[in-house]
Amino acid sequence: MVKNNDIKQILLEVEKEMSKVVVGQNDIIHGLLRAVICDGHVLVEGVPGVAKTLIVRTMARILGCDMKRIQFTVDLLPTDITGIMSYAPKKGFEIIKGPVFTNFILADEINRSPPKTQSALLEAMQEKNVTIARETYGLPIPFFVMATENPLEVSGVYSLPEAQIDRFLFKLLMDYPTSEDEKAILKKNITINKFEDYDLKAILNPKKILDLQAQAKRVFTSEIIEEHIVKIVKETRNKTGEFGKYISYGASPRASIALYIASKAEALMLGRDYVIPEDVKTVVFPVLRHRIILNYEAEAEQITTDEIIKHILSKVNTP
């Protein structure tokens, strides 16, 4: 078992190696690493051109894992993701596995495909299995999905089914870089440099990642912290008060589980073997922002889920 301080140092090395290619976006990188340690999936919302694809490609290389990208389009079929049984003369029937058979999947602009295609990832994300022609095949582990969606487009896009969006452990919001970071991007961008020129080294590998995931589960969470997590999630279902009137549906028990494991991973990344309230506060926004369903009144008044979460945190006393 790796010591907690050593884990903190290893993850700092990963972030340092990431900085060879990716400028800024430290919160996104930290959030993605946390998701990997949680064995969870991430939905990233951000405008085009802010390096969403580059971050995943770079992280996959540094974590010593394979990565494939699926560009979601309106004509993409479920079998284009999972695979298909094909017949070839002289060979007979054979299974052709789809791009989902890898460690890291980048589901690019996932909301451009209809729900039937989006849902092709459901079994893979939850069970780490894929069914092709009535046969079930296990996926490589670790298995991690990062899906991106563009918040600017409203034409030719589809809302993600609630059952699928709840499978994402985190929803991260990727913003524009700072002026200083954007200046550095001019010299370091991948348009004028080849990806191979950055000479990235693998800090981890699949076995080490699985060890980190197992160690995160062993991080101690006191009963007081557990009660705090339950109170936060329960408050998302409270439809009374100043902000409660904007909530159609609160978070499910899956959100409580997500807060529980995410706070453990956050503690581990900071070199601790126990969870403190600040760990819960750090992960509460990415865990809950896609699980609180707002009504039309909230949309009309431009109320966001992050505002609802801030209000909830102000109501629930920190232990």
Sequence and secondary structure as in RCSB ss.txt:
>XXXX:A:sequence
MVKNNDIKQILLEVEKEMSKVVVGQNDIIHGLLRAVICDGHVLVEGVPGVAKTLIVRTMARILGCDMKRIQFTVD
LLPTDITGIMSYAPKKGFEIIKGPVFTNFILADEINRSPPKTQSALLEAMQEKNVTIARETYGLPIPFFVMATEN
PLEVSGVYSLPEAQIDRFLFKLLMDYPTSEDEKAILKKNITINKFEDYDLKAILNPKKILDLQAQAKRVFTSEII
EEHIVKIVKETRNKTGEFGKYISYGASPRASIALYIASKAEALMLGRDYVIPEDVKTVVFPVLRHRIILNYEAEA
EQITTDEIIKHILSKVNTP
>XXXX:A:secstr
   HHHHHHHHHHHHHHHTTT  S HHHHHHHHHHHHHT EEEEEE TTSSHHHHHHHHHHHTT  EEEEE  TT
  HHHHHEEEEEETTTEEEEEE TTSSSEEEEETGGGS HHHHGGGHHHHHHSEEEETTEEEE  SS EEEEEE 
SS  SS     HHHHTTEEEEEEE    HHHHHHHHHH TTTS GGGG       HHHHHHHHHHHHTSB  HHH
HHHHHHHHHHTT   HHHHTTEEE   HHHHHHHHHHHHHHHHHTT SB  HHHHHHHHHHHHTTTSEE HHHHH
TT  HHHHHHHHHHHS   
